[in-house]
Amino acid sequence: MISEYNFVKRIVKDSERKFGGITFAYRTKPNNGWNICVNNARLYMTEDFNKFCIVWHKVSKRLGISIIFCYCDASENKLVKLSEDSNLILNCY
């Protein structure tokens, strides 16, 4: 079975591969669900991205992993803070 971390990392990579831009993920609190963030508001509002989210939500539900897709600014300060807290999944090629 795939770990939560690897599952979420797969979503991050898949999002960037399909849509470009920056996608990152983090937990709001330990043992809570994952926030999967895209930094493009226009993308977030598209039908294609909505379909992408629906597919991943179905898979996550089957695996018992809680995920939320959202639009978030990928500011350097926010990413550094999340990284320092070991709470960041970011696709670094």
KAJOKA-V717927 format. One record per residue. RES is the residue in one letter. D_FIRST is the distance of its C-alpha to the first C-alpha in Angstrom with 2 decimals. Layout:
RES,D_FIRST
RES,D_FIRST
This chain:
M,0.00
I,3.80
S,6.54
E,9.42
Y,11.69
N,10.19
F,9.80
V,13.41
K,14.58
R,13.75
I,15.88
V,18.56
K,18.85
D,18.96
S,21.60
E,23.72
R,23.56
K,24.68
F,27.08
G,28.11
G,29.13
I,27.17
T,23.91
F,22.51
A,20.33
Y,20.91
R,20.71
T,24.02
K,23.46
P,20.90
N,18.30
N,19.55
G,18.07
W,18.09
N,21.26
I,20.83
C,24.38
V,26.42
N,29.87
N,31.68
A,33.17
R,34.37
L,30.97
Y,29.49
M,32.12
T,31.62
E,30.53
D,28.19
F,26.31
N,26.32
K,24.72
F,22.05
C,21.34
I,21.33
V,18.68
W,16.29
H,17.27
K,16.39
V,12.82
S,12.52
K,14.22
R,11.94
L,8.96
G,11.65
I,12.19
S,15.93
I,17.45
I,21.13
F,22.76
C,26.15
Y,28.97
C,29.64
D,32.08
A,30.48
S,33.34
E,33.33
N,34.09
K,31.15
L,28.68
V,30.30
K,30.12
L,26.40
S,25.82
E,28.09
D,26.13
S,22.84
N,21.75
L,21.61
I,19.30
L,21.77
N,21.48
C,23.92
Y,24.53
